[in-house]
Structures are given as C-alpha cells and as structure tokens.
Amino acid sequence: MGNRADDYGSDVEIYRKPLTDTVYAETPTGAPEQLLALLDALGLERRTTVTAGPVYVWHEVPGHLSEDEQEKAATRALPSLLLAGYVVNIPDDLFDPTAYQEAVADIRNHRHPTATPPAGARPASKAPGRANSARR
C-alpha cells in the first residue's frame, strides 16, 4: 500500500480519488510531524491506517464541503505549504486560481492562521565564517 507522495518524491500530493468525491493530500511514509500538523492547521482532516508494516497517514479535505468548496480548500492550502518549503503537486482540475490569490493575500496581510511557517519547518542556515576558527 504505497501512496503518490512516495511514488512521485514530493512532500504533498493533492488529488481527487478516482470514482469518489474525496480529495486527498498524501504525504510520504514517515512524513515529519511539522508537515502533518501544518496540514491539520490548514483544515484538512488527518487519517491513519496501522498495518503490520508502516503506519500510513494522509489528509482529506472535509467531505461535508461541496465539490467547489473542496477545490477551494485544497487550493488555499498551497501557499502555506509552499511558504514552508514543501514540494506540492495538485492537478489543474482541482486548482482554483482565485482561492490561491485569496490565500496569498491572507498570508501577506497576516490574516491566515499559518502565515508564519512553523518553527523548525526549515533548517536554520549556517552562517559561513569564523564559527569554527581557532582563537589566537
């Protein structure tokens, strides 16, 4: 039981499951908790299946939303995920350009709950220089 994020080497694969109305956001097996928590904060619902092998974790756009609202919810997650440095794929038929622009504007205006990437989402860059030089 693999998933698309494992197959494509991305951090998040957003897609509508064939023959259903369910919109999935799959992460790689063993994805960091920071990514999973960000998806939670963006309003996606976490699901888990425990197997004899790995534990599979994925997110779904809430099923009570209309098809149009599901597309907007999936699209609105993109700017925060990209801002946090994640590689995300979403098919054109789920992407809503207006919802994307609204989410970007919310982040710029600090109106989005995840306007700031979570601590530790990106490794701190190491400043070059004299950090390791010997004192004389």
Secondary structure, 3 states (H helix, E strand, C coil): CCCHHHHHCCCEEEEECCCCCCEEEECCCCCCHHHHHHHHHCCCEEEEEECCCCEEEEEECCCCCCHHHHHHHHHHHHHHHHHCCCCEECCCCCCCHHHHHHHHHHHHCCCCCCCCCCCCCCCCCCCCCCCCCCCC
